Amino acid sequence: MLRILIVALLVSLCPAPAVASECSWDLTPGWVQRENLKKGDAKWDADVPLRFSADFARRKEVPRIEGFVSSASATCGETVSLTTVGSTKFQVEIYRMGYYKNTGARLIRTLASPKSIMVDSKMVPGQYLLKLRSLKRASTFVPLVITGSGAHDLTFVSSVLTWQSYNQWGGDSLYKGADGNRETAASVVSFDRPYDGDGSGQFRYMEQPLLILMEKAGLDINYITDLEVDSKPEVFTQTRTIVLGGHSEYWTRGMRQHFENAVASGVNLIVFGGNTGYAVTEIKGRDISGRTPYREIGQPESLLLGSQYFALGIRKDLVSNNVWPFSVLGIDAQIKGIYGYEADTAMGTVGPGVQVLARAVISPTEKGFVAMSTYYTAPSGAAVMNMGTNAWVCAISNRCPWGHSFDLQTQKQIQKVTQEVLKTVKSAKWPVAQIEIPARP
C-alpha cells in the first residue's frame, strides 16, 4: 500500500503533458489539397434544410434541438463548451466543411450528449458545423472555426459579428425587435444563444459556396473569425492574401485598423461581398453592440476598399469591362442580376484611385450613382479588390435570400470569375491597377 501511495505521489508531482502535444497537424504546403482527397459525406445536411438567418428566418415553430459554443473559434488542444436548448439527450455529428469531391463536408466524429468538445489532431483547421440531433426534434447546426498557424496562401475571415448582429433568435437583433420593428431593436446582443434559421448563421449562403471553390483550388487556408482580427493583429503576418465572403458588414475599430495595417504591409485584400466594413461594432465579453456607420465618424469604408455601400434593394445586371478577372468571360460579357440586394460604388466617395472592373447596366434615362466592382494597387504593392455586391457568393450556388435566384449559366459565370481570382491568389501575380476614377481627397 505504501509503495502505491509513493508512486501515486510521484505521478502527481510530474507535470502533465500539454494537451496541445496530442495534435499533430500536417500543415505543410498542400495540406488543404491532401485533406480534400479524404472521403466526404454527401448526406451531411440531409435533415437540415437551408434556412436563411435574420429577417428571412420566418420558420415554423416546431420542437428543435439548438445550441451554441462558448467560443466562435478554437485551436489545437483547446476545449469549447456546448450548450443546448430543447433537449439534454442528443447526438453531435462534427463536420469539417470543404470540397471533398463535391460532397461539401467530411464527418470527423459523432458524440453522445457532450458538454464540451476538445480540438484534437483529427480536427484540422477549417470551418466546422456541429449537427445537433435529438429524438422527435428538428436538427440544427452550430458553427465553429478551427484556427491553425504557419504560412498560408490566404486567410479567410468568417464574419460572425455580422451573423450575430442580424441573428433574430429569441426575438431581438441589432436590427429588429421581437415585434419585427426597427424601433424596438436591441442595443446589445449576445453570442450566448443559438443562431436562428438553420443554426449556421449566414455561413451556408454567404461563405460556404466560396469556401468550396477555395478548397477545390487547393489553396492553403488559415481560417479565422472577426474576433481574431479584432484581438490578434498577428494573424495576418504569415499570409499573402485576406479574403472576405459575401457579408462582412460589422467591424470593430480594431478590425478596421488591423485590415489597414495588413494592406499597408503588402497583404492583399479581396472582398467577394458588398456593404463591407460599414458599421462600427463594439465587443464586451460575449456581447456586441453598435451600428454607427464608419462614414459618420470620418472613416468611410472607401478609404480602404476604394468603393462603398450606396444602394439597398436593387437588382442590376453586371457589364464586364473585359479586364481581369472578368476577361475570362469574353468580350461584352454580362452577368444577370448580380448587383444587389446591397451594392457598392466609387462614385461620390473619397479614397484611392480605382480601376472599374465591371459596372451595372444603366438605362438611357437612369441618373445617379452606378454599382461597380473596383480594384486598386496600394502603395505597398497590395492588391485591393471589392466585388461590390453581397449577392456574389450566395449566387455561386443559387442560395440567395431576398427572393433573388440565378440560373445555371449565371452561376457558372460567377464561379469562373471567382476561380480566376483564386488562381491569382495562388500565383501571386496580381495585375497593376489601371486607374479610371482618380483619387478623391
Secondary structure as GFF3:
##gff-version 3
##sequence-region A 1 441
A	DSSP	alpha_helix	2	13	.	.	.	ID=ss1
A	DSSP	three_ten_helix	19	22	.	.	.	ID=ss2
A	DSSP	alpha_helix	31	35	.	.	.	ID=ss3
A	DSSP	three_ten_helix	54	56	.	.	.	ID=ss4
A	DSSP	beta_strand	66	69	.	.	.	ID=ss5
A	DSSP	beta_strand	73	74	.	.	.	ID=ss6
A	DSSP	beta_strand	79	85	.	.	.	ID=ss7
A	DSSP	beta_strand	91	97	.	.	.	ID=ss8
A	DSSP	beta_strand	105	112	.	.	.	ID=ss9
A	DSSP	beta_strand	116	118	.	.	.	ID=ss10
A	DSSP	beta_strand	126	134	.	.	.	ID=ss11
A	DSSP	beta_strand	137	146	.	.	.	ID=ss12
A	DSSP	beta_strand	152	158	.	.	.	ID=ss13
A	DSSP	alpha_helix	160	166	.	.	.	ID=ss14
A	DSSP	three_ten_helix	182	184	.	.	.	ID=ss15
A	DSSP	beta_strand	188	190	.	.	.	ID=ss16
A	DSSP	alpha_helix	203	206	.	.	.	ID=ss17
A	DSSP	alpha_helix	208	216	.	.	.	ID=ss18
A	DSSP	beta_strand	221	225	.	.	.	ID=ss19
A	DSSP	alpha_helix	226	231	.	.	.	ID=ss20
A	DSSP	three_ten_helix	233	236	.	.	.	ID=ss21
A	DSSP	beta_strand	239	244	.	.	.	ID=ss22
A	DSSP	beta_strand	250	251	.	.	.	ID=ss23
A	DSSP	alpha_helix	253	264	.	.	.	ID=ss24
A	DSSP	beta_strand	268	271	.	.	.	ID=ss25
A	DSSP	beta_strand	279	284	.	.	.	ID=ss26
A	DSSP	beta_strand	287	293	.	.	.	ID=ss27
A	DSSP	three_ten_helix	294	297	.	.	.	ID=ss28
A	DSSP	alpha_helix	302	305	.	.	.	ID=ss29
A	DSSP	beta_strand	308	312	.	.	.	ID=ss30
A	DSSP	beta_strand	316	320	.	.	.	ID=ss31
A	DSSP	three_ten_helix	326	329	.	.	.	ID=ss32
A	DSSP	beta_strand	334	339	.	.	.	ID=ss33
A	DSSP	beta_strand	342	345	.	.	.	ID=ss34
A	DSSP	beta_strand	355	360	.	.	.	ID=ss35
A	DSSP	beta_strand	372	377	.	.	.	ID=ss36
A	DSSP	beta_strand	383	386	.	.	.	ID=ss37
A	DSSP	alpha_helix	392	396	.	.	.	ID=ss38
A	DSSP	alpha_helix	408	427	.	.	.	ID=ss39
###
